[in-house]
């Protein structure tokens, strides 16, 4: 949006659109890449084996249909602003109240989980030495103020920061995938008889379900 439109919006007290298309796209993609992808996926793969791919595909399909349905609801009435509006209008005020507080509780829980993940990540750079409760609390407070600071800046600067942070996530995933393929090909063609990594492990040792359907 041009500076003239921004100034006119400020004079009339109306909101101005400061985020560009690239900001919105990368914020959406970056928001879909959660902490669990980097921290929790390794644990689930070790517990379930290659069959975890089926779980990811099933959940991804369910999320796709849910988001598609929410998009249809939003386009049916542009006055909707949140999940609370959907529930209140289509089901009733009690549903809006329930969904609103559930949504808040989910984000509070996720926020605490992310703070724990930050502490665990920093432990890696601390030679694996666990932090004391006081140090963990200080790290959590510093992370909260950092996130608060990002949200208090201008909308355009916030969008720019989110754009680059999301881009770092995407690049990291691409590098990890590419590195995994390089590692597999190296052991396939140069590892001799000591193949540590191989694509055959996807169907060896019990196939896609090496620990059974219940991963026990």
KOLVO-180564 format. One line per 2 residues: their letters; for each residue x negated, y negated, z of N, C-alpha, C. Coordinates in Angstrom, 3 decimals, always signed. Atoms other than C-alpha are relative to their C-alpha. Layout:
<pts>
a	X/Y/Z/X/Y/Z/X/Y/Z  ...
</pts>
This chain:
<pts>
xx	-0.848/+1.181/+0.000/+0.000/+0.000/+0.000/-0.886/-1.233/+0.000  +0.800/+1.205/+0.115/-1.281/-3.478/-0.868/+0.053/-0.812/+1.278
xx	+0.044/+0.852/-1.188/-2.220/-6.088/+1.725/+1.225/-0.895/+0.089  -1.194/+0.840/-0.002/+0.746/-8.220/+0.636/+1.180/+0.740/+0.603
xx	-1.094/-0.792/-0.551/+3.183/-5.419/+1.409/-0.183/+0.242/+1.490  +0.258/-0.209/-1.415/+1.467/-4.788/+4.734/+0.329/-1.240/+0.804
xx	-0.281/+1.235/-0.718/+1.686/-8.427/+5.739/+1.492/-0.302/+0.051  -1.442/+0.231/+0.012/+5.337/-8.687/+4.670/+0.718/+0.933/+0.950
xx	-0.601/-0.951/-0.932/+6.176/-5.551/+6.647/-0.233/-0.428/+1.438  +0.298/+0.455/-1.355/+4.442/-6.987/+9.697/+0.877/-1.184/+0.383
xx	-0.825/+1.167/-0.288/+6.420/-10.214/+9.397/+1.452/+0.391/+0.280  -1.392/-0.414/-0.185/+9.761/-8.421/+9.146/+0.169/+1.013/+1.123
xx	-0.089/-0.969/-1.083/+8.906/-5.954/+11.917/+0.270/+1.409/-0.468  -0.243/-1.328/+0.543/+9.243/-2.941/+9.624/-1.295/+0.809/-0.036
xx	+1.160/-0.876/+0.104/+6.954/+0.064/+9.418/-0.568/-0.046/-1.411  +0.665/+0.010/+1.297/+4.407/+0.160/+6.608/-0.671/+1.342/-0.229
xx	+0.639/-1.268/+0.352/+3.080/+3.202/+4.778/-1.479/-0.243/-0.240  +1.445/+0.210/+0.087/-0.681/+3.271/+5.369/-0.757/+1.261/-0.380
xx	+0.657/-1.258/+0.338/-1.425/+6.935/+4.646/+0.182/+0.302/-1.481  -0.074/-0.359/+1.418/-2.254/+7.966/+1.106/+0.335/+1.474/-0.141
xx	-0.361/-1.394/+0.265/-1.400/+11.268/-0.548/-1.102/+0.957/+0.470  +1.100/-0.875/-0.416/-4.860/+12.719/+0.132/-0.045/+0.137/+1.524
xx	-0.055/-0.077/-1.462/-4.506/+11.869/+3.826/+1.041/+1.019/+0.439  -1.089/-0.883/-0.403/-1.179/+13.667/+4.098/-0.300/+1.453/-0.341
xx	+0.300/-1.373/+0.403/-2.349/+16.721/+2.174/-1.040/+0.642/+0.910  +1.052/-0.578/-0.835/-5.512/+17.228/+4.220/+0.443/+0.122/+1.458
xx	-0.524/-0.123/-1.353/-3.711/+16.547/+7.513/+0.865/+1.253/+0.114  -0.845/-1.200/-0.007/-1.189/+19.261/+6.601/-0.837/+1.268/-0.038
xx	+0.849/-1.190/+0.106/-3.888/+21.745/+5.586/-0.811/+0.193/+1.280  +0.788/-0.094/-1.218/-6.068/+20.932/+8.587/+0.832/+0.398/+1.203
xx	-0.874/-0.376/-1.102/-3.108/+21.245/+10.927/+0.358/+1.475/-0.014  -0.304/-1.433/+0.102/-2.435/+24.741/+9.618/-1.175/+0.871/+0.406
xx	+1.195/-0.744/-0.395/-6.001/+25.775/+10.460/-0.231/-0.256/+1.486  +0.094/+0.184/-1.435/-5.877/+26.251/+14.208/-1.276/+0.585/+0.596
xx	+1.167/-0.520/-0.712/-8.449/+27.172/+16.819/-0.055/+1.521/-0.063  -0.042/-1.456/+0.001/-7.290/+30.777/+16.718/-0.672/+0.624/-1.204
xx	+0.637/-0.562/+1.199/-8.638/+31.229/+13.199/-1.484/+0.220/+0.238  +1.440/-0.100/-0.220/-12.204/+30.635/+14.363/-0.323/+0.801/+1.260
xx	+0.320/-0.629/-1.273/-11.984/+31.967/+17.895/+0.738/+1.307/+0.228  -0.788/-1.183/-0.292/-9.214/+34.545/+17.970/-0.020/+1.072/-1.057
xx	-0.053/-0.983/+1.083/-9.522/+36.232/+14.578/-1.015/+1.119/+0.203  +1.010/-1.033/-0.229/-12.741/+38.048/+15.506/+0.468/+1.033/+1.009
xx	-0.501/-0.920/-1.013/-11.094/+39.554/+18.584/+1.075/+0.903/-0.568  -1.077/-0.808/+0.560/-8.007/+40.706/+16.679/-0.521/+1.001/-1.030
xx	+0.585/-0.920/+0.979/-10.105/+42.223/+13.885/-0.696/+1.161/+0.710  +0.681/-1.070/-0.734/-12.184/+44.158/+16.431/+0.985/+0.955/+0.651
xx	-1.005/-0.856/-0.643/-9.007/+45.478/+18.067/+0.799/+0.826/-1.004  -0.899/-0.658/+0.943/-6.947/+46.359/+14.989/-0.686/+0.502/-1.259
xx	+0.665/-0.403/+1.223/-9.462/+46.697/+12.165/+0.571/-0.724/-1.217  -0.462/+0.664/+1.227/-8.677/+45.824/+8.516/+1.520/-0.160/-0.082
xx	-1.459/+0.094/+0.055/-4.943/+46.348/+9.173/+0.508/-1.369/+0.420  -0.421/+1.341/-0.405/-4.873/+42.844/+10.638/+0.360/-0.849/-1.213
xx	-0.346/+0.712/+1.234/-4.696/+41.663/+7.021/+1.496/+0.081/-0.271  -1.439/-0.142/+0.210/-1.151/+43.051/+6.815/+0.779/-0.908/+0.941
xx	-0.673/+0.858/-0.974/-0.169/+41.183/+9.975/-0.061/-1.456/-0.449  +0.141/+1.379/+0.472/-1.541/+37.919/+8.591/+0.925/-0.269/-1.188
xx	-0.867/+0.189/+1.172/+0.368/+38.424/+5.332/+1.470/-0.063/+0.403  -1.396/-0.004/-0.443/+3.644/+39.225/+7.113/+0.345/-1.302/+0.706
xx	-0.250/+1.248/-0.727/+3.372/+36.254/+9.465/-0.038/-1.185/-0.952  +0.069/+1.080/+0.972/+2.323/+34.001/+6.593/+1.261/-0.099/-0.842
xx	-1.234/+0.008/+0.773/+5.387/+35.049/+4.595/+1.160/-0.557/+0.832  -1.052/+0.512/-0.875/+7.658/+34.361/+7.575/-0.119/-1.513/+0.171
xx	+0.213/+1.441/-0.166/+6.101/+30.928/+8.121/+0.374/-0.739/-1.274  -0.350/+0.639/+1.268/+6.522/+30.139/+4.420/+1.510/-0.206/-0.111
xx	-1.455/+0.113/+0.103/+10.257/+30.855/+4.532/+0.556/-1.000/+1.013  -0.455/+0.958/-1.013/+10.687/+28.880/+7.758/-0.266/-1.433/-0.456
xx	+0.333/+1.351/+0.463/+8.892/+25.851/+6.341/+0.827/-0.393/-1.219  -0.841/+0.288/+1.163/+10.837/+26.136/+3.089/+1.413/-0.371/+0.454
xx	-1.335/+0.298/-0.519/+14.094/+26.192/+5.069/+0.033/-1.376/+0.657  +0.051/+1.324/-0.631/+13.025/+23.160/+7.117/-0.069/-1.105/-1.054
xx	+0.052/+0.978/+1.083/+12.182/+21.338/+3.898/+1.360/-0.226/-0.642  -1.345/+0.130/+0.559/+15.639/+22.064/+2.509/+0.911/-0.797/+0.936
xx	-0.797/+0.747/-0.967/+17.233/+20.770/+5.716/-0.348/-1.476/-0.018  +0.427/+1.398/+0.006/+15.179/+17.599/+5.605/+0.514/-0.735/-1.231
xx	-0.471/+0.645/+1.234/+16.123/+16.883/+1.997/+1.521/-0.120/-0.038  -1.462/+0.090/-0.026/+19.794/+17.518/+2.747/+0.485/-1.229/+0.751
xx	-0.359/+1.195/-0.760/+19.823/+14.585/+5.173/-1.282/-0.725/+0.378  +1.244/+0.715/-0.230/+17.004/+12.051/+5.096/-0.011/-0.757/+1.318
xx	-0.033/+0.637/-1.315/+18.121/+10.699/+8.466/-0.637/+0.871/+1.068  +0.657/-0.883/-0.956/+16.601/+13.735/+10.162/-1.447/-0.453/+0.184
xx	+1.377/+0.411/-0.302/+13.343/+12.858/+11.902/-0.797/+1.106/+0.686  +0.721/-1.036/-0.733/+12.486/+15.980/+13.934/+0.867/+1.241/+0.117
xx	-0.754/-1.225/-0.241/+13.543/+19.492/+14.929/+1.210/-0.271/+0.889  -1.103/+0.326/-0.905/+15.725/+17.926/+17.606/+1.212/-0.477/-0.793
xx	-1.105/+0.489/+0.831/+17.809/+16.150/+14.954/+0.673/+1.151/-0.733  -0.575/-1.167/+0.669/+18.261/+19.410/+13.031/+0.941/+0.745/+0.938
xx	-0.755/-0.832/-0.943/+19.437/+21.316/+16.086/+1.227/-0.715/+0.537  -1.130/+0.748/-0.557/+21.657/+18.572/+17.501/+1.131/-0.114/-0.991
xx	-1.032/+0.223/+1.013/+23.494/+17.966/+14.242/+0.665/+1.303/-0.438  -0.522/-1.241/+0.563/+23.899/+21.573/+13.089/+0.513/+0.983/+1.041
xx	-0.410/-0.951/-1.032/+24.277/+23.452/+16.389/+0.711/-0.699/+1.149  -0.632/+0.722/-1.095/+24.997/+20.982/+19.159/-1.035/-0.708/+0.855
xx	+0.944/+0.738/-0.853/+23.472/+18.612/+21.736/-0.826/+0.910/+0.894  +0.743/-0.906/-0.878/+22.505/+21.512/+24.005/-1.181/+0.621/-0.726
xx	+1.081/-0.596/+0.787/+20.436/+23.033/+21.198/-1.127/-1.007/-0.212  +1.013/+1.032/+0.157/+18.671/+19.734/+20.573/-0.814/-0.197/+1.266
xx	+0.679/+0.134/-1.287/+17.864/+19.427/+24.276/-0.962/+1.165/+0.224  +0.824/-1.203/-0.193/+16.541/+22.997/+24.404/-1.203/+0.000/-0.937
xx	+1.090/-0.015/+0.984/+14.484/+22.701/+21.209/-1.033/-1.078/+0.323  +0.913/+1.092/-0.304/+13.003/+19.364/+22.257/-0.961/+0.338/+1.122
xx	+0.862/-0.337/-1.124/+11.718/+20.565/+25.613/-0.868/+1.230/-0.295  +0.814/-1.159/+0.389/+10.563/+23.881/+24.125/-1.171/-0.439/-0.871
xx	+1.052/+0.529/+0.868/+8.611/+21.984/+21.485/-1.080/-0.695/+0.838  +0.951/+0.681/-0.878/+7.001/+19.828/+24.189/-0.827/+1.012/+0.786
xx	+0.707/-1.009/-0.788/+6.118/+22.886/+26.292/-1.009/+0.756/-0.858  +0.924/-0.703/+0.901/+4.557/+24.643/+23.290/-1.256/-0.823/-0.238
xx	+1.164/+0.840/+0.267/+2.286/+21.683/+22.564/-0.866/-0.175/+1.238  +0.782/+0.067/-1.233/+1.271/+21.376/+26.213/-0.834/+1.268/+0.170
xx	+0.710/-1.281/-0.116/+0.344/+25.075/+26.234/-1.133/+0.086/-1.010  +1.032/-0.032/+1.043/-1.542/+24.779/+22.942/-1.142/-0.939/+0.356
xx	+1.039/+0.950/-0.395/-3.378/+21.716/+24.251/-0.934/+0.573/+1.045  +0.826/-0.626/-1.031/-4.582/+23.618/+27.314/-0.878/+1.089/-0.611
xx	+0.782/-1.056/+0.660/-5.666/+26.544/+25.127/-1.148/-0.598/-0.813  +1.057/+0.637/+0.784/-7.616/+24.180/+22.858/-1.104/-0.542/+0.897
xx	+1.021/+0.484/-0.935/-9.376/+22.628/+25.846/-0.876/+1.163/+0.474  +0.776/-1.181/-0.395/-10.404/+26.111/+26.967/-0.931/+0.429/-1.129
xx	+0.831/-0.376/+1.141/-11.670/+26.841/+23.450/-1.196/-0.932/-0.144  +1.113/+0.958/+0.087/-13.771/+23.655/+23.470/-1.091/+0.367/+1.001
xx	+0.973/-0.371/-1.030/-15.422/+24.760/+26.716/-0.769/+1.252/-0.422  +0.670/-1.229/+0.431/-16.149/+28.233/+25.306/-0.960/-0.260/-1.151
xx	+0.891/+0.324/+1.111/-17.612/+26.763/+22.131/-1.270/-0.680/+0.502  +1.158/+0.704/-0.529/-19.894/+24.465/+24.121/-0.905/+0.930/+0.795
xx	+0.820/-0.981/-0.708/-21.037/+27.444/+26.205/-0.998/+0.670/-0.943  +0.897/-0.607/+0.986/-22.534/+28.883/+23.022/-1.261/-0.844/-0.155
xx	+1.152/+0.894/+0.133/-24.790/+25.821/+22.722/-0.711/-0.215/+1.339  +0.630/+0.063/-1.325/-25.542/+26.098/+26.433/-0.659/+1.339/+0.343
xx	+0.645/-1.316/-0.144/-27.277/+29.463/+25.873/+0.898/+1.021/+0.694  -0.944/-0.950/-0.561/-24.111/+31.255/+26.948/+0.220/-0.128/+1.491
xx	-0.158/+0.187/-1.445/-24.334/+29.935/+30.508/+1.352/-0.656/+0.278  -1.322/+0.585/-0.284/-20.791/+29.316/+31.871/-0.125/-1.323/+0.741
xx	-0.030/+1.274/-0.697/-19.965/+25.820/+33.030/+0.660/+0.165/+1.366  -0.659/+0.014/-1.297/-19.024/+25.119/+36.612/+1.399/-0.595/-0.149
xx	-1.348/+0.602/+0.097/-15.377/+24.159/+37.319/-0.030/-1.516/-0.148  +0.103/+1.457/+0.122/-16.454/+20.534/+37.724/-0.413/-0.403/-1.406
xx	+0.444/+0.297/+1.364/-18.299/+20.534/+34.401/+1.109/+0.275/-1.005  -1.114/-0.296/+0.896/-15.338/+22.211/+32.700/+1.065/-1.072/+0.046
xx	-0.992/+1.068/-0.131/-12.995/+19.552/+34.077/-0.469/-1.272/-0.687  +0.546/+1.204/+0.643/-15.289/+16.763/+32.879/+0.060/+0.124/-1.521
xx	-0.078/-0.211/+1.445/-15.455/+18.292/+29.393/+1.442/-0.154/-0.482  -1.412/+0.100/+0.376/-11.657/+18.572/+29.294/+0.464/-1.447/-0.014
xx	-0.392/+1.411/-0.067/-11.183/+14.944/+30.386/-0.613/-0.780/-1.162  +0.654/+0.683/+1.115/-13.734/+13.757/+27.801/+0.696/+0.321/-1.319
xx	-0.698/-0.391/+1.234/-11.938/+15.732/+25.062/+1.351/-0.694/-0.100  -1.308/+0.665/+0.000/-8.563/+14.268/+26.093/-0.142/-1.464/-0.384
xx	+0.194/+1.418/+0.317/-9.892/+10.696/+25.973/-0.460/-0.183/-1.443  +0.422/+0.081/+1.404/-11.533/+11.396/+22.613/+1.208/+0.097/-0.935
xx	-1.200/-0.151/+0.819/-8.241/+12.611/+21.127/+0.910/-1.208/+0.155  -0.816/+1.197/-0.238/-6.401/+9.697/+22.756/-0.534/-1.184/-0.789
xx	+0.590/+1.094/+0.759/-8.872/+7.276/+21.187/+0.296/+0.100/-1.488  -0.319/-0.174/+1.419/-8.274/+8.779/+17.742/+1.431/-0.414/-0.314
xx	-1.401/+0.321/+0.236/-4.540/+8.276/+18.145/+0.344/-1.455/+0.274  -0.262/+1.410/-0.291/-4.848/+4.664/+19.315/-0.534/-0.937/-1.072
xx	+0.525/+0.840/+1.077/-6.692/+3.409/+16.239/+1.107/-0.257/-1.016  -0.988/+0.304/+1.029/-4.911/+2.062/+13.178/+0.391/+1.262/-0.762
xx	-0.501/-1.171/+0.713/-2.855/+4.482/+11.104/-0.931/+0.373/-1.154  +0.866/-0.280/+1.142/-5.131/+4.131/+8.090/-1.316/+0.637/+0.448
xx	+1.241/-0.577/-0.506/-8.279/+4.826/+10.136/+0.228/+1.394/+0.558  -0.345/-1.326/-0.488/-6.567/+7.741/+11.841/+0.100/+0.990/-1.148
xx	-0.124/-0.875/+1.168/-5.669/+9.201/+8.443/-1.348/+0.322/-0.614  +1.324/-0.232/+0.570/-9.240/+8.767/+7.237/-0.813/+0.973/+0.860
xx	+0.709/-0.916/-0.890/-10.687/+10.493/+10.311/+0.551/+1.410/-0.114  -0.618/-1.320/+0.129/-8.193/+13.346/+10.036/-0.350/+0.641/-1.335
xx	+0.373/-0.508/+1.324/-9.023/+13.685/+6.345/-1.362/+0.674/+0.047  +1.353/-0.554/-0.021/-12.727/+14.247/+7.017/-0.114/+1.161/+0.977
xx	+0.021/-1.130/-0.927/-12.153/+16.474/+10.046/+0.613/+1.242/-0.647  -0.633/-1.129/+0.689/-9.794/+18.660/+8.004/-0.903/+0.537/-1.105
xx	+0.911/-0.428/+1.063/-12.318/+18.726/+5.165/-1.138/+0.843/+0.580  +1.041/-0.795/-0.662/-14.967/+20.012/+7.598/+0.518/+1.408/+0.281
xx	-0.599/-1.319/-0.242/-12.597/+22.850/+8.568/+0.020/+0.836/-1.271  -0.128/-0.720/+1.266/-11.991/+23.794/+4.940/-1.367/+0.440/-0.510
xx	+1.353/-0.345/+0.453/-15.693/+23.678/+4.049/-0.564/+1.133/+0.845  +0.503/-1.053/-0.882/-16.519/+25.816/+7.093/+0.592/+1.357/-0.376
xx	-0.641/-1.256/+0.381/-13.996/+28.475/+6.037/-0.570/+0.524/-1.315  +0.556/-0.410/+1.296/-15.297/+28.517/+2.450/-1.418/+0.533/+0.171
xx	+1.380/-0.438/-0.231/-18.892/+28.812/+3.662/-0.022/+1.363/+0.693  -0.045/-1.282/-0.707/-17.986/+31.654/+6.047/+0.398/+1.143/-0.941
xx	-0.425/-1.031/+0.958/-16.166/+33.576/+3.295/-1.124/+0.310/-0.988  +1.089/-0.179/+0.953/-18.991/+33.011/+0.826/-1.183/+0.718/+0.657
xx	+1.085/-0.660/-0.717/-21.562/+34.012/+3.456/+0.294/+1.466/+0.257  -0.376/-1.396/-0.201/-19.621/+37.195/+4.201/-0.195/+0.829/-1.255
xx	+0.212/-0.710/+1.259/-19.640/+38.174/+0.528/-1.494/+0.190/-0.293  +1.441/-0.130/+0.225/-23.364/+37.454/+0.260/-0.600/+1.073/+0.894
xx	+0.511/-0.998/-0.932/-24.020/+39.575/+3.339/+0.338/+1.411/-0.474  -0.413/-1.315/+0.493/-22.027/+42.485/+1.905/-0.805/+0.413/-1.224
xx	+0.737/-0.338/+1.218/-23.708/+42.320/-1.494/-1.484/+0.260/+0.289  +1.413/-0.217/-0.332/-27.137/+42.090/+0.097/-0.222/+1.419/+0.502
xx	+0.176/-1.342/-0.559/-26.684/+45.298/+2.082/+0.380/+1.080/-1.000  -0.372/-0.984/+1.012/-25.033/+47.017/-0.879/-1.146/+0.264/-0.977
xx	+0.986/-0.142/+1.065/-27.886/+46.376/-3.301/-1.444/-0.038/+0.496  +1.378/+0.110/-0.479/-30.943/+45.709/-1.130/-0.189/+0.638/+1.375
xx	+0.108/-0.539/-1.351/-30.184/+47.453/+2.149/-0.496/+1.418/+0.078  +0.475/-1.378/+0.000/-31.317/+50.909/+1.089/+1.013/+0.941/+0.643
xx	-0.869/-0.974/-0.659/-29.893/+53.681/+3.261/+0.558/-0.502/+1.328  -0.473/+0.563/-1.276/-29.149/+51.384/+6.203/+1.010/-1.101/-0.280
xx	-1.031/+0.969/+0.336/-25.980/+49.677/+5.015/+0.759/-0.392/+1.263  -0.689/+0.516/-1.181/-24.803/+47.558/+7.917/+1.370/-0.548/-0.380
xx	-1.260/+0.576/+0.471/-22.098/+45.765/+5.925/+0.321/+0.547/-1.382  -0.414/-0.551/+1.284/-20.111/+47.195/+3.036/+1.503/-0.111/-0.149
xx	-1.436/+0.053/+0.261/-16.720/+46.842/+1.388/+0.664/+1.344/+0.272  -0.577/-1.328/-0.242/-16.267/+50.587/+1.880/+0.533/+0.145/+1.421
xx	-0.500/-0.068/-1.371/-15.675/+49.920/+5.563/+1.487/-0.346/+0.084  -1.427/+0.309/+0.015/-12.217/+48.682/+4.555/+0.847/+1.263/-0.043
xx	-0.781/-1.248/+0.045/-11.135/+52.277/+3.947/-0.720/+1.173/+0.670  +0.684/-1.049/-0.767/-13.780/+54.299/+5.806/+0.435/-0.038/+1.469
xx	-0.210/-0.050/-1.454/-13.553/+55.334/+9.468/+1.483/-0.089/+0.381  -1.418/+0.006/-0.336/-9.824/+55.958/+9.459/+0.848/-0.885/-0.879
xx	-0.788/+0.831/+0.913/-8.769/+53.680/+6.623/+0.317/-1.372/+0.565  -0.395/+1.336/-0.429/-6.918/+50.438/+7.203/+0.431/-0.040/+1.458
xx	-0.446/-0.063/-1.394/-5.750/+51.629/+10.641/-0.942/+0.894/+0.802  +0.966/-0.858/-0.703/-8.902/+52.950/+12.368/+0.379/+0.275/+1.450
xx	-0.397/-0.190/-1.394/-7.306/+52.587/+15.804/+1.481/+0.279/+0.146  -1.419/-0.335/-0.038/-3.796/+53.680/+14.894/+0.888/-1.188/-0.272
xx	-0.951/+1.068/+0.291/-0.667/+51.691/+14.186/+0.204/-0.928/+1.189  -0.160/+0.844/-1.169/-0.588/+50.389/+17.747/-1.319/-0.596/+0.466
xx	+1.331/+0.584/-0.285/-4.308/+49.427/+17.723/-0.466/+0.338/+1.401  +0.414/-0.406/-1.349/-4.893/+51.377/+20.914/-1.215/+0.920/-0.076
</pts>
